[in-house]
Amino acid sequence: MIITQTSGIPIYQQIADSFRADILSGKMKEGEYLPSIRGLAKDLRISVITTMKAYEQLEAEGLVTAVQGKGYIINARDADMIREQHMRKVEEGLLQAIASARIAGMTEQELTDTLKMLLKLREE
């Protein structure tokens, strides 16, 4: 796991994003435990509170469950549920983009063109 102090993305979010990607891609399997909160905090040289916040975010998303005295275990993945969660995040992001575009005075066509351009850049 690579954590960047200068990325502008909060450290807890970087941790959650990394685990989320590993869980959703199948790198981490159902029934596996996440590293201990203290152990990960020590390895990454960050606060235990930061690590806990990342784990709590994953729990709130339904990807892991806290097991008393054992840590956080990866839940079974329901493909439809996971897809729905991602679609909800896409919708939230697009709604924020639309609001920002309105403030900037962009037309619908400019916004659509910008999205198409960004999609094309991601393919390269």
N, C-alpha and C positions, 0 to 999 in steps of 0.2 A: 504494500500500500504506500502510495506516494502522497504526502501532504505538503502543500505549498503555503507558506506563511504569507506570501505576497500576491496570491491569486485574486483577492477580493471576495472569495467565497469563504464563508465561515468554516473553521476547521471541522466542527461537528457535522456540517453539511457535506464536506468532502468525505468524511468517514462514512456517513450514511449512504452517500452516492456510490462509494466504492463497494460496500457490502451489498447494496441493492443490486448493483450490476452483477456481482458474483452470484447472488441468489437467483436472480431472474435468468441468467445465462446457464445455470446449472452447475457452475464451478463449485458452489457450496450446495450440499444436498439436504433434503428434508431429514430432520433428526440430528443434524450436526449442531454443535454448540459454537457460538461466536467466541472469540478469545475473551478471557476475563477482562472486565472493565479496568481493573488495576494493572493487569499485565499489558494491555494495549496502551494504556496511558503512559506506562513506563517506557515501553518500546518506542512510542512516538514522541516521548518527552513533552507530554501535554497534561492538562488537568484531568483528574478523574471525572470532574463535573462535565467537561466537554465530551468525554467519551460516553458518559451516561446519557447526555442529551441526544447523541447520535443513536444510541441503542433504543431510547424511548421513542424516537421518531420512527424507527423501523417497526417497533411494536405497535405504534399507533396506525401504521399502514397495514398491519396484519401479517407482516413478513416473518416476525419472530415473536416468541412468547417468553416472558420471564418465568423461570422455574426456581422456586424458593431454594436457596442454598446451592444452586448449580450454575446459574447464569442464564443466558438467553439462548433458546433453541430455535432452529429454523423450522417454520411451519410448512405443511404441505402446500404446494403451489396449485392453485386453481387457475388455469389459463384464462378463463373468462373473467374472473375477478381481477387478475393482474392486468389484463387488457383494459378493463373498465377503469382501473386506477390510473393507468397511463393516459387514457383518453380524457379523464377528468383534469389531469395536470396540463394536457395540451390545451384544453378549453380554457382553463384559468390563464395560461400564458398568452393565448390569443386574445382573450378579453382585455388583459393588461396592455397588449400591443395595440389593440384598437383604441383604447382610451388614450394612450400616448400619441397615437397617430392623429386623433381628433384634436388634441391639445396643440400638436405641431401644425395643424391645418392641412394634413395630407388628405388627398382624395382616396376613394376606395380603390381606384386603379393604381395609384402610387403605392398603396399598401400591398395590394396583390402583387404588383411587379417586384416590390422589395422582398416579399416572401419567396417568390419564384427564384429570384437571384440568389437568395441565401440558401435555398434548397440545392440549387445548381452548384454553388461553392462547396457545399458539404459533400457532394458527389466526387469532386476532384481530389 
